[in-house]
Amino acid sequence: MLAAERRNEILAQLKAEGKVVVADLSKKYDVTEETIRRDLEKLEGEGFAERTYGGAVLRENDKEELPFLVRKRANVEAKKHIASKISEMIEDGERIMLDASTTALFVAKQIRSKKNITVITNSIEILLELSDVKGWKVLSTGGALRAGALSLVGYQAERMVEGFYVDKVIVSCKGIDRNKGFTDSNELDAGLKRQMLLSADTKILAADSGKFGRVSFTKITDYADLDVIVTDYRMDEEWKELLKDCGVSIVQC
């Protein structure tokens, strides 16, 4: 395994568990503890980890975004369940938009068996995932590449999305808060998601439980601009009342 691949896996474990132990990682990857310490030192230098005695903890910073290849390894089972529920909502022949979130990638994988689907996406990974599906129309938004996020963003992407109208849009976010709405770590991604939501009949937010109670860098929009939230999070009555008042349905998995 290459050092970069090992560090990505360590970062994914940090994201999932909040901490790692040097001795455990040394055994897992069959490398010296000094090698693991160098990995953690590099992750600390990149702003993702904070080293502690015998290991490291995740550095929480909602202004910084973990690389896509790391994020897609986090909360995988929850994302699969959410994607399965969303797949049940999508009918043959529909036109949909998918953002560049890791959850949207799982949705793309789930719906491959459906017929005559039109997909508009700004996700490089989703474009690759759907490149061999027969009978579909797959459209890229174009735009500027955000390499770490594997997404296309910016003025050109927003103009492209603005020119279409679809049956359903599926977006995700980095944080969901009762008072602040749902937020993202990058203003360009947030801007494109806002435009996607304006371009769809049914607006679906896909969010695993790790997003709740968090506020990220920039607001996407308000709950009243959504139709459905699909999540594995067990909402309390206050959450349910808030979303009901905004006209948002909750689908739990």
N, C-alpha and C positions, 0 to 999 in steps of 0.2 A: 504493500500500500504506500502510495506517495504521501509525503509529509502534509501536503495541502489537503488531501482527502481525509487524513487522520484528524487534522485540526477541524475540518468541517463536521466530522462526526462528534468530536468532543464538544464543539459549539452547540450542535443539535442536542446533545445530552444535557448541557448546561441549560439550554432553553427549556427542555422538558422537566428537568429535576431541580434546577436552581443552583446546583453545586456539583463538583466532581472531586474525587480523591486521587492523588498522584499514584499511590500504590496500586489502587484498583485499575487505573488506566494502563499502568505499566504491564500488569498481567494480561489485561484484555488485548493489548496490541503487541505484546511480546517485544517490548522495547525497554530501554533503561529508564529509570525514574528521572535521570537528568534530561533525557530526550523529551519526556512529558513536561518537565519544568520549562524547557525551551518553548514547547508548544504553547503552554499557558502564558509564558512571558510575551509571546507574539500576540496572542489573543487579547492580553491586557493592553499592549501597545496600540492595538486597533480599536480599543474602547469597548470590547465586548465582555471582558472578564475582569475580576479583581482577585488577585492572588491572596490566599490565606495560608496559614500554617498547614502544610500537608495537602493542599489542593487549591481550589478556586471557587468563587461564586459568580453568578451571572450579574453583570453590571446593568441595572435597570436604567434605560435611557430611551424614552419613547420618541425622542427626536431623531435617533439613529435607527436604521433599519437593518435587520440581519439579512445576509445574502439569501436569495431565493432558494438556492440548493440546500441551505441549512434549514430554512423555514418549512420546506416541504417534508422534512423528516420529523417535524414536531407535531404532536397531537394527531397522529395519522389516523387512528381509529375513530376519533371524534369527527374528523373531516370526512372520512369515508361514510359514516352514518348520515352526516348532514348532506353530502352529495347524493346519497341514495334517496333521501326524502325529496330533494329538489328534482331529481330525475323523474320521480313519479308525477311531478307537476308539469313536465314538458311533454307535449303531444307531437306525434309525427306531423311534419309539414310546417312546424312553427319556425319563426325567426327569433333568434335570441342574441343577446350581447353578454359576453363574459369578460370580466376585468382580468387583471394579471395576478390575482391572488393565488395562493397555493390551493385554497378551497375550490376556486373555480377550475383549476386543473383537474381536481378529483371529480368535479361535475362533468367535465369534458370526457373523462374516462368512462363515467357511468352511462353516458347517453349515446355511446358509439353505435349501439344496436338500433337506434331509432332511424326512421326513414325521412328523407327529403327535408333535412334540417338546414337552415341558413344560420351561420354563426358569424358574428362580428366580434373581434377581440383585439386587444392591444398586447396580448401575451405571446412571447416567442415560444414558450413551452407548449401552449395550447395549439398554436399553429403547427408545430412539429407533431404533436399528439394526434391531430386530426388530418394530417397530410395524406394518409392512405385510405380515408373513409370514402367509400363509393356513394355517389348520388347526392352528396352534400355540396352546398356552396359555402366556402370559408373565406371570409374577407378580413384582411388586416387593416387596422386603422392607419398604418403608417405613422410617421412622427420620429422624434429623436429617441435613440436607444438609451435607456437607463440600464447599464450593463449588469450591475449587481442584482437588480430586481428583475431582469429579463423582460422588461416592459417597454412599450413605445408610448411616448407622452408628448405633450406640447401642443402648439397652435394647430399644426397640421392634423394631429390625431383628433382634436376636438372638432375641427371643421368637418372632418370625414364623418364622425359620429352624428353631428348635427344634421347631416343630410339624409339620415335614415330614420325609419320608425319600425320598432320591433314589438313582438308580442310580450316578451319577457326579458328582463335584465337581471343578472346575478352579479352582485358586488360583495366585497368583504371590507374589512377595516382593521385598524390596529387597536382601537379602543372604543368602549361603549360606556357612557356615563349617564346617569339619570338627568343631570342638569346640563351637561355639555353636548349631548347628542352623540353621534358617532364620528370618530376622528381618524386621521391617517398621519403617517410620518413624513409625507412628502406632498408639497402643495401642488405639484404637477399631476401626480396620481389622483389627488383629491379633486382637482378641477375636472379631470377627464371622467371620473366617476359621477360627478354632479351632472355632466352633460349626458352620460349614459342613462342616468335615472330620468332625465327629462325626455329621453327618446323612446321610452317603453310604456306599454300599457300596464303591465304588472311588474312591480319593482320589488325585488327580493334581496334581502340582506342575509348573507350566510356568515355566521359568527360562532366560533367555538367558545367554550366557557372561559378560556384564558383571556378573552377580550373584555369581559365584563368588569366594571369597576376601575377601568383604566382610561386615561385621557392622553391622547397623543398630540402631535405638534399642530395639526391644522384640521379645522372642522370640515366635514364633507357636506352634511346638510342636517335637517331636523327629522325627527321620527315621522312627522306628518307627511313627509315626502316619500314614505315607504308604504308598501301594502302588506308585506309578509317578512317576518324574521324567522329563520330556521336555525336552531341552536340545540346544543346538548346541555345548555345551562338550565338549572332548575330555578326558575324565577320565583321570587316571593310575591305576595299580593300587591305590594307597592309598585313593582315593575309591571305586573299584569294590568293594573288600573291605569298606569301611565300610558301604556301602549294601546289599551282599549280606547282611552280618551282621544288618542291620536289617530284612531281608525286602523291600527296595525294588528294583523292576525299573527298568532304565535304558533309555530310548528316545532314541537320538541321531539327529539329522537333519543 
